[in-house]
Amino acid sequence: MGALTGVESQLQSHIRISLNTGLSSSQLRQVARNLAAQGNVDAGARVQAAIDRVSE
């Protein structure tokens, strides 16, 4: 199943919340790598891009 499109702002909000509750960007990047490794390359790329935007 593919990643949902059009929900990038919601994903960024979840990433900000995760960072504010103690997860590191390194841990979130590992989630992106795991998604890609499990075969969901699109979702992994979206998570990685959202982390990059939040980290700017």
C-alpha positions as CSV (number, residue, x, y, z in Angstrom):
1,M,0.0,0.0,0.0
2,G,1.4,3.4,-0.9
3,A,1.8,6.5,1.2
4,L,-1.0,9.0,1.4
5,T,-0.5,12.1,-0.6
6,G,-1.5,15.6,0.5
7,V,-0.8,15.1,4.1
8,E,2.7,16.6,4.3
9,S,1.7,19.4,6.7
10,Q,0.1,16.9,9.1
11,L,3.3,14.7,8.9
12,Q,5.4,17.8,9.7
13,S,3.2,18.5,12.7
14,H,3.7,14.9,13.9
15,I,7.4,15.2,13.5
16,R,7.5,18.5,15.5
17,I,5.5,16.8,18.2
18,S,7.8,13.9,18.2
19,L,10.8,16.2,18.5
20,N,9.2,18.1,21.3
21,T,8.4,15.0,23.3
22,G,12.0,13.8,23.2
23,L,12.7,11.8,20.0
24,S,15.8,12.9,18.1
25,S,15.9,13.7,14.4
26,S,18.3,10.8,14.2
27,Q,15.6,8.4,15.5
28,L,13.1,9.9,13.1
29,R,15.5,9.5,10.2
30,Q,15.8,5.8,11.2
31,V,12.0,5.5,10.9
32,A,12.3,6.9,7.3
33,R,15.1,4.3,6.5
34,N,13.1,1.5,8.0
35,L,10.0,2.4,5.9
36,A,12.1,2.4,2.8
37,A,13.8,-0.9,3.8
38,Q,10.4,-2.5,4.3
39,G,9.5,-1.6,0.8
40,N,7.6,1.6,1.3
41,V,10.1,3.9,-0.4
42,D,7.6,6.7,-1.0
43,A,6.6,6.9,2.6
44,G,10.3,6.8,3.7
45,A,11.1,9.7,1.3
46,R,8.1,11.7,2.5
47,V,9.2,11.3,6.2
48,Q,12.8,12.2,5.3
49,A,11.6,15.3,3.4
50,A,9.3,16.3,6.3
51,I,12.2,16.0,8.8
52,D,14.4,18.1,6.5
53,R,11.7,20.8,6.3
54,V,11.1,20.8,10.1
55,S,14.9,20.9,10.8
56,E,15.5,24.0,8.7
